């Protein structure tokens, strides 16, 4: 049974542990000063708000557990924002300052209380709240009814390494007084999330210097703090996780999008080799102004294989990225799968991409050509070394593992592609390949990224349209671009 919470719910109705009673009393006492403390430590809080805005897109449905006076929730500009806090005085301030959102007093560890919250939510936030919980695992477990398979749990907390410094900061009145906290490392939190039925997607460390220091702190935090090893010393930790329960049973159909330019000799072979792996599977060719008769060949194949659902579009601009966007925009399938027309990636591998999505093993599936031995002359050694180097760079930049960023075969649910398209303004039209547009978009939206090893074959028709040095320079630009957009901002 679901109850509607009123904003006048009496705090006396809550049964609190002795520790929780002390936390509530302290929060009530400090509530009138909370926003002044935020202003006093403006640099730290503005940096924290900025990264939370990076993780959580505007117009999302957001639940903030331990919302305090509601400042973080307002900074996120949610479509629907709900805040919960144990302190009556904190909630009253939040209700007064941000009437557009819903604020309720309650104990987030009280299962009966949580059951009265109207969900689901796109994002559930525990900003520092994890440190005040009596039972972190049980609290996270009881959030599942408020989640969909697409919901993300975002936990932000202080590094346990900073405990002595933060305690000292309270003593010298540089930091607002806190109740006794659980000091948990990111590994501790990830383990608790796993036990509670969640899978960690990414974690990040930010703010090596939580003060501006006449601009020096800003420079260190922007350019030095994101570096490997050093970032583990940062004050602020962030973890994003997703529920592992539930199934996406609405995904049945697929669209295979095949950008093609001067690939006439591969068109029929491609159609013949694509297996039937789901109930409805359409093939979409996006032709890129070929001069070898590729478009005419596609029309011939459509007439010849009328039992198959084959469509063709001619791209408006140039480049594979433009072709991919054209195909995805016109696709009707629940799952979008991209296949290069050069057949260096075998079409027979496509069911693996589909199965990874259906089974919820991943939400963005990327092929990798660098696991199995590759055919002789299919990839020059310089390309191989460069791919390895770029994969390491992007694994660090995006906080998810990559072994091959340039494989053209990818898959994702159409509902997620639409979200990437809606949030494309953050990156802009920057990628002529189309690979990084999708990879960066998936990483930005905290999608679970997995890789599927495929056997990379030598091209048998036509010529590669990749220039080692021209496109290698572009890849370096992609690294710099990702560095700015994901790390140094």
C-alpha positions as a Markdown table, in Angstrom:
| # | Residue | x | y | z |
|---|---|---|---|---|
| 1 | Unk | 0.0 | 0.0 | 0.0 |
| 2 | Unk | 1.4 | 3.4 | -0.9 |
| 3 | Unk | 0.7 | 6.5 | 1.3 |
| 4 | Unk | 0.9 | 10.1 | 0.4 |
| 5 | Unk | 3.3 | 12.0 | 2.5 |
| 6 | Unk | 2.2 | 15.4 | 3.8 |
| 7 | Unk | 4.7 | 18.1 | 4.6 |
| 8 | Unk | 3.4 | 18.3 | 8.1 |
| 9 | Unk | 4.3 | 14.7 | 9.0 |
| 10 | Unk | 5.3 | 14.9 | 12.7 |
| 11 | Unk | 8.9 | 14.0 | 13.6 |
| 12 | Unk | 7.6 | 12.2 | 16.7 |
| 13 | Unk | 6.2 | 9.5 | 14.5 |
| 14 | Unk | 9.8 | 8.3 | 13.7 |
| 15 | Unk | 11.5 | 5.8 | 15.9 |
| 16 | Unk | 15.2 | 6.7 | 15.9 |
| 17 | Unk | 18.3 | 5.1 | 17.3 |
| 18 | Unk | 20.3 | 7.0 | 19.9 |
| 19 | Unk | 22.8 | 7.9 | 17.2 |
| 20 | Unk | 20.1 | 9.1 | 14.9 |
| 21 | Unk | 18.6 | 11.2 | 17.6 |
| 22 | Unk | 21.9 | 13.0 | 18.2 |
| 23 | Unk | 22.3 | 13.5 | 14.4 |
| 24 | Unk | 18.8 | 15.0 | 14.2 |
| 25 | Unk | 19.4 | 17.3 | 17.2 |
| 26 | Unk | 22.7 | 18.5 | 15.8 |
| 27 | Unk | 21.1 | 19.1 | 12.4 |
| 28 | Unk | 18.3 | 21.0 | 13.9 |
| 29 | Unk | 20.7 | 23.2 | 15.8 |
| 30 | Unk | 22.9 | 23.9 | 12.8 |
| 31 | Unk | 20.1 | 24.4 | 10.2 |
| 32 | Unk | 19.9 | 28.2 | 10.4 |
| 33 | Unk | 23.7 | 28.3 | 9.8 |
| 34 | Unk | 23.9 | 25.7 | 7.0 |
| 35 | Unk | 23.7 | 28.0 | 4.0 |
| 36 | Unk | 26.2 | 30.4 | 5.7 |
| 37 | Unk | 28.7 | 27.5 | 5.9 |
| 38 | Unk | 28.1 | 26.8 | 2.2 |
| 39 | Unk | 28.9 | 30.4 | 1.4 |
| 40 | Unk | 31.9 | 30.4 | 3.7 |
| 41 | Unk | 33.3 | 27.3 | 1.8 |
| 42 | Unk | 32.0 | 28.5 | -1.5 |
| 43 | Unk | 34.9 | 27.1 | -3.7 |
| 44 | Unk | 34.5 | 23.6 | -2.3 |
| 45 | Unk | 30.7 | 23.5 | -2.7 |
| 46 | Unk | 30.6 | 25.1 | -6.1 |
| 47 | Unk | 33.1 | 22.5 | -7.4 |
| 48 | Unk | 31.0 | 19.7 | -5.9 |
| 49 | Unk | 27.8 | 21.1 | -7.4 |
| 50 | Unk | 29.5 | 21.4 | -10.8 |
| 51 | Unk | 30.6 | 17.8 | -10.9 |
| 52 | Unk | 27.2 | 16.6 | -9.7 |
| 53 | Unk | 25.6 | 18.6 | -12.6 |
| 54 | Unk | 28.0 | 16.8 | -14.9 |
| 55 | Unk | 26.8 | 13.4 | -13.6 |
| 56 | Unk | 23.1 | 14.3 | -13.5 |
| 57 | Unk | 21.5 | 15.9 | -16.5 |
| 58 | Unk | 18.9 | 18.7 | -16.1 |
| 59 | Unk | 15.2 | 17.8 | -16.2 |
| 60 | Unk | 15.8 | 14.4 | -14.6 |
| 61 | Unk | 13.7 | 13.0 | -11.8 |
| 62 | Unk | 15.9 | 13.2 | -8.7 |
| 63 | Unk | 15.5 | 11.9 | -5.2 |
| 64 | Unk | 18.0 | 13.5 | -2.7 |
| 65 | Unk | 18.4 | 11.4 | 0.5 |
| 66 | Unk | 19.8 | 13.7 | 3.2 |
| 67 | Unk | 19.0 | 16.8 | 1.3 |
| 68 | Unk | 19.8 | 19.3 | 4.1 |
| 69 | Unk | 18.5 | 22.7 | 3.1 |
| 70 | Unk | 17.9 | 21.7 | -0.5 |
| 71 | Unk | 20.7 | 23.6 | -2.1 |
| 72 | Unk | 22.2 | 20.6 | -4.1 |
| 73 | Unk | 18.7 | 19.6 | -5.4 |
| 74 | Unk | 18.1 | 23.1 | -6.7 |
| 75 | Unk | 21.5 | 23.2 | -8.4 |
| 76 | Unk | 20.6 | 20.1 | -10.4 |
| 77 | Unk | 17.4 | 21.7 | -11.8 |
| 78 | Unk | 15.4 | 18.5 | -11.9 |
| 79 | Unk | 12.1 | 18.0 | -13.6 |
| 80 | Unk | 10.8 | 16.5 | -10.4 |
| 81 | Unk | 12.9 | 17.0 | -7.3 |
| 82 | Unk | 12.3 | 15.2 | -4.0 |
| 83 | Unk | 14.4 | 15.8 | -0.9 |
| 84 | Unk | 14.3 | 13.9 | 2.4 |
| 85 | Unk | 16.1 | 14.9 | 5.6 |
| 86 | Unk | 15.9 | 13.8 | 9.2 |
| 87 | Unk | 15.9 | 17.4 | 10.4 |
| 88 | Unk | 12.6 | 19.2 | 10.7 |
| 89 | Unk | 14.4 | 22.6 | 10.6 |
| 90 | Unk | 16.5 | 21.7 | 7.6 |
| 91 | Unk | 13.3 | 20.7 | 5.7 |
| 92 | Unk | 11.4 | 23.8 | 6.6 |
| 93 | Unk | 14.3 | 26.0 | 5.2 |
| 94 | Unk | 14.3 | 23.9 | 2.0 |
| 95 | Unk | 10.5 | 24.2 | 1.6 |
| 96 | Unk | 10.8 | 28.0 | 2.1 |
| 97 | Unk | 13.7 | 28.5 | -0.3 |
| 98 | Unk | 12.8 | 26.0 | -3.1 |
| 99 | Unk | 9.0 | 25.7 | -3.2 |
| 100 | Unk | 9.1 | 24.1 | -6.7 |
| 101 | Unk | 10.4 | 20.9 | -5.2 |
| 102 | Unk | 9.0 | 18.4 | -2.7 |
| 103 | Unk | 10.7 | 18.1 | 0.7 |
| 104 | Unk | 9.8 | 15.7 | 3.4 |
| 105 | Unk | 11.1 | 15.0 | 6.9 |
| 106 | Unk | 11.9 | 11.4 | 7.6 |
| 107 | Unk | 14.5 | 8.8 | 8.3 |
| 108 | Unk | 15.9 | 7.3 | 5.0 |
| 109 | Unk | 16.6 | 4.1 | 6.9 |
| 110 | Unk | 12.9 | 3.6 | 7.8 |
| 111 | Unk | 11.5 | 1.1 | 5.3 |
| 112 | Unk | 7.9 | 2.1 | 6.0 |
| 113 | Unk | 8.7 | 5.7 | 5.4 |
| 114 | Unk | 10.5 | 5.0 | 2.1 |
| 115 | Unk | 7.6 | 2.9 | 0.9 |
| 116 | Unk | 5.4 | 6.1 | 1.0 |
| 117 | Unk | 7.7 | 7.9 | -1.5 |
| 118 | Unk | 6.2 | 8.1 | -5.0 |
| 119 | Unk | 8.8 | 6.8 | -7.5 |
| 120 | Unk | 10.5 | 5.8 | -9.7 |
| 121 | Unk | 13.4 | 8.2 | -10.1 |
| 122 | Unk | 16.1 | 8.6 | -12.7 |
| 123 | Unk | 18.8 | 9.4 | -10.1 |
| 124 | Unk | 18.9 | 8.8 | -6.3 |
| 125 | Unk | 21.6 | 10.8 | -4.5 |
| 126 | Unk | 23.3 | 10.1 | -1.2 |
| 127 | Unk | 25.5 | 13.2 | -0.8 |
| 128 | Unk | 27.5 | 12.6 | 2.4 |
| 129 | Unk | 24.5 | 10.7 | 3.8 |
| 130 | Unk | 26.3 | 7.3 | 3.6 |
| 131 | Unk | 28.4 | 8.5 | 6.6 |
| 132 | Unk | 25.3 | 8.9 | 8.8 |
| 133 | Unk | 23.6 | 5.6 | 8.2 |
| 134 | Unk | 23.4 | 2.9 | 10.8 |
| 135 | Unk | 23.0 | 0.1 | 8.2 |
| 136 | Unk | 24.2 | 1.2 | 4.7 |
| 137 | Unk | 23.4 | -2.2 | 3.0 |
| 138 | Unk | 19.8 | -2.4 | 4.2 |
| 139 | Unk | 19.2 | 1.3 | 3.3 |
| 140 | Unk | 20.4 | 0.7 | -0.2 |
| 141 | Unk | 18.4 | -2.5 | -0.6 |
| 142 | Unk | 15.1 | -0.8 | 0.3 |
| 143 | Unk | 15.6 | 1.7 | -2.5 |
| 144 | Unk | 15.0 | -0.9 | -5.3 |
| 145 | Unk | 11.2 | -0.2 | -5.5 |
| 146 | Unk | 12.1 | 3.4 | -6.4 |
| 147 | Unk | 14.3 | 2.3 | -9.2 |
| 148 | Unk | 14.0 | 1.3 | -12.8 |
| 149 | Unk | 16.7 | -0.6 | -14.7 |
| 150 | Unk | 17.9 | 2.8 | -15.9 |
| 151 | Unk | 18.1 | 4.4 | -12.5 |
| 152 | Unk | 21.5 | 5.6 | -11.2 |
| 153 | Unk | 22.6 | 5.7 | -7.6 |
| 154 | Unk | 25.0 | 8.5 | -7.0 |
| 155 | Unk | 27.1 | 8.5 | -3.8 |
| 156 | Unk | 29.4 | 11.4 | -3.0 |
| 157 | Unk | 31.5 | 11.3 | 0.1 |
| 158 | Unk | 34.7 | 12.4 | 1.7 |
| 159 | Unk | 37.9 | 10.4 | 1.4 |
| 160 | Unk | 38.8 | 8.4 | 4.5 |
| 161 | Unk | 42.3 | 9.7 | 4.1 |
| 162 | Unk | 41.1 | 13.2 | 4.9 |
| 163 | Unk | 39.5 | 12.2 | 8.2 |
| 164 | Unk | 42.2 | 13.8 | 10.5 |
| 165 | Unk | 42.3 | 17.0 | 8.4 |
| 166 | Unk | 38.5 | 17.3 | 8.4 |
| 167 | Unk | 38.3 | 16.7 | 12.2 |
| 168 | Unk | 40.9 | 19.4 | 12.7 |
| 169 | Unk | 38.9 | 21.7 | 10.4 |
| 170 | Unk | 35.9 | 21.4 | 12.7 |
| 171 | Unk | 38.1 | 22.1 | 15.8 |
| 172 | Unk | 39.4 | 25.4 | 14.3 |
| 173 | Unk | 35.9 | 26.3 | 13.0 |
| 174 | Unk | 36.8 | 26.1 | 9.3 |
| 175 | Unk | 34.2 | 23.4 | 8.8 |
| 176 | Unk | 30.6 | 22.9 | 10.1 |
| 177 | Unk | 30.4 | 20.6 | 13.0 |
| 178 | Unk | 29.5 | 17.0 | 12.1 |
| 179 | Unk | 28.0 | 14.0 | 14.0 |
| 180 | Unk | 30.2 | 10.9 | 14.3 |
| 181 | Unk | 30.6 | 9.5 | 10.8 |
| 182 | Unk | 31.2 | 6.2 | 9.0 |
| 183 | Unk | 34.5 | 6.7 | 7.3 |
| 184 | Unk | 34.2 | 4.5 | 4.2 |
| 185 | Unk | 36.6 | 4.1 | 1.3 |
| 186 | Unk | 35.3 | 3.9 | -2.3 |
| 187 | Unk | 36.1 | 0.1 | -2.1 |
| 188 | Unk | 34.0 | -0.2 | 1.0 |
| 189 | Unk | 31.1 | 1.6 | -0.6 |
| 190 | Unk | 31.4 | -0.5 | -3.8 |
| 191 | Unk | 31.3 | -3.7 | -1.8 |
| 192 | Unk | 28.2 | -2.5 | 0.1 |
| 193 | Unk | 26.5 | -1.5 | -3.2 |
| 194 | Unk | 27.3 | -5.0 | -4.5 |
| 195 | Unk | 25.8 | -6.7 | -1.5 |
| 196 | Unk | 22.7 | -4.5 | -1.8 |
| 197 | Unk | 22.1 | -5.4 | -5.4 |
| 198 | Unk | 23.9 | -2.7 | -7.4 |
| 199 | Unk | 26.7 | -2.7 | -9.8 |
| 200 | Unk | 29.3 | 0.1 | -9.8 |
| 201 | Unk | 29.6 | 1.8 | -13.2 |
| 202 | Unk | 32.2 | 4.4 | -12.4 |
| 203 | Unk | 34.0 | 6.2 | -9.6 |
| 204 | Unk | 35.9 | 9.5 | -9.6 |
| 205 | Unk | 38.1 | 11.5 | -7.2 |
| 206 | Unk | 38.1 | 15.3 | -7.3 |
| 207 | Unk | 39.4 | 18.3 | -5.3 |
| 208 | Unk | 43.0 | 17.8 | -4.2 |
| 209 | Unk | 42.9 | 21.3 | -2.7 |
| 210 | Unk | 39.4 | 22.4 | -1.5 |
| 211 | Unk | 40.3 | 26.1 | -1.4 |
| 212 | Unk | 40.8 | 28.6 | -4.2 |
| 213 | Unk | 44.1 | 29.9 | -2.7 |
| 214 | Unk | 44.2 | 32.9 | -5.1 |
| 215 | Unk | 43.7 | 30.6 | -8.1 |
| 216 | Unk | 46.5 | 28.1 | -7.2 |
| 217 | Unk | 44.0 | 25.6 | -5.8 |
| 218 | Unk | 41.9 | 25.9 | -9.0 |
| 219 | Unk | 45.0 | 25.2 | -11.2 |
| 220 | Unk | 46.0 | 22.2 | -9.1 |
| 221 | Unk | 42.5 | 20.8 | -9.1 |
| 222 | Unk | 42.1 | 21.2 | -12.8 |
| 223 | Unk | 45.4 | 20.0 | -14.2 |
| 224 | Unk | 47.1 | 18.0 | -11.5 |
| 225 | Unk | 44.4 | 16.4 | -9.4 |
| 226 | Unk | 42.9 | 14.3 | -12.3 |
| 227 | Unk | 46.2 | 12.5 | -13.0 |
| 228 | Unk | 46.5 | 8.8 | -12.2 |
| 229 | Unk | 47.6 | 7.9 | -8.6 |
| 230 | Unk | 47.4 | 11.6 | -7.6 |
| 231 | Unk | 43.7 | 11.6 | -7.9 |
| 232 | Unk | 43.4 | 9.0 | -5.2 |
| 233 | Unk | 44.6 | 11.6 | -2.7 |
| 234 | Unk | 41.6 | 13.9 | -3.5 |
| 235 | Unk | 39.1 | 15.0 | -0.9 |
| 236 | Unk | 35.9 | 14.2 | -2.7 |
| 237 | Unk | 34.9 | 10.7 | -4.0 |
| 238 | Unk | 32.0 | 9.9 | -6.3 |
| 239 | Unk | 30.5 | 6.6 | -7.2 |
| 240 | Unk | 27.8 | 5.8 | -9.7 |
| 241 | Unk | 25.9 | 2.5 | -9.7 |
| 242 | Unk | 22.9 | 0.8 | -11.3 |
| 243 | Unk | 20.5 | -1.8 | -10.0 |
| 244 | Unk | 21.3 | -5.4 | -11.0 |
| 245 | Unk | 17.7 | -6.6 | -10.5 |
| 246 | Unk | 15.0 | -6.3 | -13.1 |
| 247 | Unk | 15.0 | -7.1 | -16.8 |
| 248 | Unk | 14.4 | -5.0 | -19.9 |
| 249 | Unk | 11.7 | -7.2 | -21.4 |
| 250 | Unk | 10.5 | -4.6 | -23.9 |
| 251 | Unk | 13.5 | -4.8 | -26.1 |
| 252 | Unk | 12.7 | -7.3 | -28.9 |
| 253 | Unk | 13.4 | -5.7 | -32.3 |
| 254 | Unk | 16.7 | -4.5 | -33.7 |
| 255 | Unk | 18.0 | -2.1 | -36.4 |
| 256 | Unk | 21.4 | -2.9 | -38.0 |
| 257 | Unk | 22.8 | 0.4 | -39.3 |
| 258 | Unk | 25.4 | 0.1 | -42.0 |
| 259 | Unk | 27.2 | 3.2 | -43.2 |
| 260 | Unk | 28.7 | 2.6 | -46.7 |
| 261 | Unk | 30.7 | 4.5 | -49.2 |
| 262 | Unk | 32.2 | 2.8 | -52.2 |
| 263 | Unk | 31.3 | -0.6 | -50.8 |
| 264 | Unk | 29.4 | -2.0 | -53.8 |
| 265 | Unk | 31.2 | -5.4 | -53.7 |
| 266 | Unk | 30.2 | -6.0 | -50.0 |
| 267 | Unk | 26.5 | -5.1 | -50.0 |
| 268 | Unk | 25.0 | -8.5 | -51.0 |
| 269 | Unk | 27.5 | -10.5 | -48.9 |
| 270 | Unk | 26.6 | -8.4 | -45.9 |
| 271 | Unk | 22.9 | -9.1 | -46.3 |
| 272 | Unk | 23.5 | -12.8 | -46.8 |
| 273 | Unk | 25.8 | -13.1 | -43.8 |
| 274 | Unk | 23.6 | -11.2 | -41.2 |
| 275 | Unk | 21.9 | -13.9 | -39.1 |
| 276 | Unk | 18.3 | -13.7 | -38.0 |
| 277 | Unk | 18.7 | -13.3 | -34.2 |
| 278 | Unk | 15.4 | -11.6 | -33.1 |
| 279 | Unk | 11.8 | -11.4 | -34.1 |
| 280 | Unk | 12.0 | -8.2 | -36.1 |
| 281 | Unk | 15.4 | -7.2 | -37.5 |
| 282 | Unk | 15.7 | -4.4 | -40.1 |
| 283 | Unk | 18.8 | -3.5 | -42.1 |
| 284 | Unk | 19.4 | 0.1 | -42.8 |
| 285 | Unk | 22.1 | 1.1 | -45.3 |
| 286 | Unk | 23.2 | 4.8 | -45.2 |
| 287 | Unk | 24.9 | 5.6 | -48.4 |
| 288 | Unk | 27.6 | 8.3 | -48.5 |
| 289 | Unk | 27.7 | 9.6 | -52.1 |
| 290 | Unk | 29.7 | 6.7 | -53.6 |
| 291 | Unk | 31.1 | 6.8 | -57.1 |
| 292 | Unk | 31.2 | 3.0 | -57.6 |
| 293 | Unk | 27.5 | 2.3 | -57.9 |
| 294 | Unk | 26.9 | 1.4 | -54.3 |
| 295 | Unk | 23.5 | 3.0 | -54.1 |
| 296 | Unk | 22.2 | 1.2 | -57.2 |
| 297 | Unk | 23.5 | -2.0 | -55.8 |
| 298 | Unk | 21.6 | -1.5 | -52.6 |
| 299 | Unk | 18.4 | -0.9 | -54.5 |
| 300 | Unk | 19.0 | -4.1 | -56.4 |
| 301 | Unk | 19.5 | -6.0 | -53.2 |
| 302 | Unk | 16.3 | -4.6 | -51.7 |
| 303 | Unk | 14.4 | -5.9 | -54.7 |
| 304 | Unk | 16.2 | -9.3 | -54.6 |
| 305 | Unk | 15.7 | -9.9 | -50.9 |
| 306 | Unk | 12.2 | -8.7 | -50.5 |
| 307 | Unk | 11.6 | -11.2 | -47.6 |
| 308 | Unk | 14.1 | -9.1 | -45.6 |
| 309 | Unk | 13.4 | -5.7 | -44.1 |
| 310 | Unk | 16.0 | -3.5 | -45.9 |
| 311 | Unk | 15.9 | 0.2 | -46.1 |
| 312 | Unk | 18.3 | 2.8 | -47.5 |
| 313 | Unk | 19.0 | 6.5 | -46.8 |
| 314 | Unk | 21.4 | 8.8 | -48.5 |
| 315 | Unk | 23.3 | 10.9 | -45.9 |
| 316 | Unk | 23.0 | 14.6 | -46.1 |
| 317 | Unk | 26.6 | 15.5 | -45.0 |
| 318 | Unk | 29.9 | 13.7 | -45.1 |
| 319 | Unk | 31.7 | 11.2 | -42.9 |
| 320 | Unk | 30.7 | 8.1 | -41.0 |
| 321 | Unk | 29.5 | 10.1 | -38.0 |
| 322 | Unk | 26.9 | 11.8 | -40.1 |
| 323 | Unk | 25.8 | 8.5 | -41.6 |
| 324 | Unk | 25.4 | 6.9 | -38.2 |
| 325 | Unk | 23.3 | 9.7 | -36.9 |
| 326 | Unk | 21.1 | 9.6 | -40.0 |
| 327 | Unk | 20.6 | 5.8 | -39.6 |
| 328 | Unk | 19.9 | 6.0 | -35.9 |
| 329 | Unk | 17.4 | 8.8 | -36.3 |
| 330 | Unk | 15.4 | 6.7 | -38.8 |
| 331 | Unk | 15.7 | 3.4 | -37.1 |
| 332 | Unk | 12.6 | 1.6 | -35.8 |
| 333 | Unk | 14.2 | -1.1 | -33.7 |
| 334 | Unk | 14.5 | -1.2 | -30.0 |
| 335 | Unk | 18.2 | -2.0 | -30.2 |
| 336 | Unk | 20.5 | -0.2 | -32.6 |
| 337 | Unk | 23.5 | -2.1 | -33.9 |
| 338 | Unk | 26.2 | -0.5 | -36.0 |
| 339 | Unk | 28.1 | -2.6 | -38.5 |
| 340 | Unk | 30.8 | -1.4 | -40.9 |
| 341 | Unk | 30.2 | -2.3 | -44.6 |
| 342 | Unk | 33.8 | -3.4 | -45.1 |
| 343 | Unk | 33.1 | -6.7 | -43.4 |
| 344 | Unk | 36.3 | -6.6 | -41.3 |
| 345 | Unk | 33.9 | -7.3 | -38.4 |
| 346 | Unk | 32.0 | -10.5 | -39.1 |
| 347 | Unk | 28.2 | -10.0 | -39.3 |
| 348 | Unk | 27.9 | -13.4 | -37.6 |
| 349 | Unk | 29.0 | -11.7 | -34.4 |
| 350 | Unk | 26.0 | -9.4 | -34.2 |
| 351 | Unk | 23.8 | -11.7 | -32.0 |
| 352 | Unk | 26.4 | -11.4 | -29.2 |
| 353 | Unk | 25.9 | -7.6 | -29.2 |
| 354 | Unk | 22.1 | -8.1 | -29.1 |
| 355 | Unk | 22.3 | -10.7 | -26.3 |
| 356 | Unk | 24.5 | -8.5 | -24.2 |
| 357 | Unk | 21.8 | -5.7 | -24.2 |
| 358 | Unk | 18.9 | -8.1 | -23.6 |
| 359 | Unk | 20.6 | -9.8 | -20.7 |
| 360 | Unk | 21.5 | -6.4 | -19.1 |
| 361 | Unk | 25.2 | -7.2 | -19.1 |
| 362 | Unk | 25.7 | -3.8 | -20.8 |
| 363 | Unk | 23.8 | -0.8 | -21.9 |
| 364 | Unk | 26.5 | 0.3 | -24.5 |
| 365 | Unk | 28.3 | -2.6 | -26.2 |
| 366 | Unk | 31.5 | -1.9 | -28.0 |
| 367 | Unk | 33.4 | -4.4 | -30.1 |
| 368 | Unk | 37.1 | -5.0 | -29.6 |
| 369 | Unk | 39.4 | -6.3 | -32.3 |
| 370 | Unk | 42.5 | -6.5 | -30.0 |
| 371 | Unk | 41.7 | -9.6 | -28.0 |
| 372 | Unk | 41.8 | -12.4 | -30.6 |
| 373 | Unk | 44.7 | -12.7 | -33.1 |
| 374 | Unk | 43.9 | -10.6 | -36.1 |
| 375 | Unk | 44.3 | -11.7 | -39.7 |
| 376 | Unk | 47.6 | -11.0 | -41.4 |
| 377 | Unk | 47.7 | -7.5 | -43.0 |
| 378 | Unk | 44.2 | -6.6 | -41.6 |
| 379 | Unk | 45.8 | -4.0 | -39.3 |
| 380 | Unk | 49.2 | -2.4 | -39.7 |
| 381 | Unk | 51.5 | -2.6 | -36.6 |
| 382 | Unk | 51.6 | 1.1 | -36.2 |
| 383 | Unk | 47.8 | 1.2 | -36.1 |
| 384 | Unk | 47.8 | -1.6 | -33.5 |
| 385 | Unk | 50.2 | 0.2 | -31.2 |
| 386 | Unk | 48.3 | 3.4 | -31.5 |
| 387 | Unk | 45.0 | 1.7 | -30.7 |
| 388 | Unk | 46.5 | 0.2 | -27.6 |
| 389 | Unk | 47.8 | 3.6 | -26.4 |
| 390 | Unk | 44.5 | 5.3 | -27.1 |
| 391 | Unk | 42.6 | 2.6 | -25.3 |
| 392 | Unk | 44.6 | 3.1 | -22.1 |
| 393 | Unk | 44.1 | 6.9 | -22.4 |
| 394 | Unk | 40.4 | 6.6 | -22.8 |
| 395 | Unk | 40.0 | 4.0 | -20.0 |
| 396 | Unk | 41.5 | 6.6 | -17.7 |
| 397 | Unk | 39.6 | 9.5 | -19.1 |
| 398 | Unk | 36.1 | 7.9 | -19.1 |
| 399 | Unk | 36.5 | 5.7 | -15.9 |
| 400 | Unk | 35.4 | 2.6 | -17.8 |
| 401 | Unk | 37.5 | 0.0 | -19.4 |
| 402 | Unk | 38.3 | 0.2 | -23.1 |
| 403 | Unk | 40.6 | -2.0 | -25.2 |
| 404 | Unk | 39.6 | -0.7 | -28.6 |
| 405 | Unk | 38.0 | 2.7 | -29.1 |
| 406 | Unk | 38.1 | 2.5 | -32.9 |
| 407 | Unk | 36.1 | -0.6 | -33.6 |
| 408 | Unk | 33.1 | 0.4 | -35.7 |
| 409 | Unk | 30.7 | -2.2 | -34.3 |
| 410 | Unk | 28.6 | -1.0 | -31.4 |
| 411 | Unk | 25.1 | -1.6 | -29.9 |
| 412 | Unk | 22.8 | 0.2 | -27.6 |
| 413 | Unk | 19.1 | 0.5 | -26.8 |
| 414 | Unk | 17.3 | 3.2 | -28.9 |
| 415 | Unk | 16.0 | 4.8 | -25.7 |
| 416 | Unk | 19.6 | 5.4 | -24.6 |
| 417 | Unk | 20.6 | 6.7 | -28.1 |
| 418 | Unk | 17.8 | 9.2 | -27.8 |
| 419 | Unk | 19.3 | 10.4 | -24.5 |
| 420 | Unk | 22.7 | 10.7 | -26.0 |
| 421 | Unk | 21.2 | 12.8 | -28.9 |
| 422 | Unk | 19.3 | 15.0 | -26.4 |
| 423 | Unk | 22.5 | 15.7 | -24.4 |
| 424 | Unk | 24.8 | 16.1 | -27.5 |
| 425 | Unk | 25.0 | 19.8 | -26.9 |
| 426 | Unk | 27.5 | 19.2 | -24.1 |
| 427 | Unk | 30.0 | 18.0 | -26.6 |
| 428 | Unk | 28.7 | 19.5 | -29.9 |
| 429 | Unk | 29.3 | 18.2 | -33.4 |
| 430 | Unk | 32.9 | 17.2 | -32.9 |
| 431 | Unk | 33.4 | 13.7 | -34.3 |
| 432 | Unk | 33.4 | 12.8 | -38.0 |
| 433 | Unk | 33.9 | 9.1 | -37.2 |
| 434 | Unk | 30.8 | 8.7 | -35.0 |
| 435 | Unk | 32.6 | 6.4 | -32.6 |
| 436 | Unk | 33.5 | 9.0 | -30.0 |
| 437 | Unk | 30.2 | 10.8 | -30.2 |
| 438 | Unk | 28.6 | 7.6 | -28.9 |
| 439 | Unk | 31.4 | 6.5 | -26.5 |
| 440 | Unk | 31.6 | 10.0 | -24.9 |
| 441 | Unk | 27.8 | 10.2 | -24.8 |
| 442 | Unk | 27.5 | 6.8 | -23.1 |
| 443 | Unk | 30.1 | 7.7 | -20.6 |
| 444 | Unk | 28.6 | 11.0 | -19.8 |
| 445 | Unk | 25.2 | 9.4 | -19.2 |
| 446 | Unk | 26.8 | 6.8 | -16.9 |
| 447 | Unk | 25.8 | 3.9 | -19.1 |
| 448 | Unk | 27.2 | 0.5 | -18.4 |
| 449 | Unk | 29.8 | -0.1 | -21.1 |
| 450 | Unk | 31.0 | -3.6 | -22.0 |
| 451 | Unk | 33.2 | -4.9 | -24.8 |
| 452 | Unk | 32.7 | -8.0 | -27.0 |
| 453 | Unk | 35.8 | -9.5 | -28.5 |
| 454 | Unk | 35.4 | -10.1 | -32.3 |
| 455 | Unk | 37.8 | -11.6 | -34.9 |
| 456 | Unk | 39.0 | -8.9 | -37.1 |
| 457 | Unk | 39.3 | -9.8 | -40.8 |
| 458 | Unk | 41.1 | -8.3 | -43.8 |
| 459 | Unk | 39.1 | -6.2 | -46.2 |
| 460 | Unk | 38.4 | -8.1 | -49.4 |
| 461 | Unk | 36.8 | -5.3 | -51.5 |
| 462 | Unk | 37.6 | -1.6 | -51.9 |
| 463 | Unk | 40.1 | 0.4 | -49.9 |
| 464 | Unk | 40.2 | 1.6 | -46.4 |
| 465 | Unk | 39.0 | 5.2 | -45.9 |
| 466 | Unk | 41.2 | 5.7 | -42.8 |
| 467 | Unk | 44.4 | 7.8 | -43.1 |
| 468 | Unk | 46.9 | 6.8 | -40.4 |
| 469 | Unk | 48.4 | 10.2 | -39.9 |
| 470 | Unk | 45.4 | 12.5 | -40.6 |
| 471 | Unk | 43.1 | 10.4 | -38.5 |
| 472 | Unk | 45.8 | 9.8 | -35.9 |
| 473 | Unk | 46.1 | 13.5 | -35.4 |
| 474 | Unk | 42.3 | 13.6 | -35.0 |
| 475 | Unk | 42.5 | 10.9 | -32.3 |
| 476 | Unk | 45.0 | 13.1 | -30.4 |
| 477 | Unk | 42.5 | 15.9 | -30.6 |
| 478 | Unk | 39.8 | 13.5 | -29.3 |
| 479 | Unk | 42.0 | 12.8 | -26.3 |
| 480 | Unk | 42.5 | 16.5 | -25.6 |
| 481 | Unk | 38.7 | 17.0 | -26.1 |
| 482 | Unk | 37.8 | 14.3 | -23.6 |
| 483 | Unk | 40.4 | 15.6 | -21.1 |
| 484 | Unk | 38.7 | 18.9 | -21.1 |
| 485 | Unk | 35.2 | 17.6 | -21.0 |
| 486 | Unk | 35.6 | 14.8 | -18.5 |
| 487 | Unk | 38.5 | 15.7 | -16.3 |
| 488 | Unk | 39.8 | 19.2 | -16.4 |
| 489 | Unk | 36.8 | 21.3 | -16.0 |
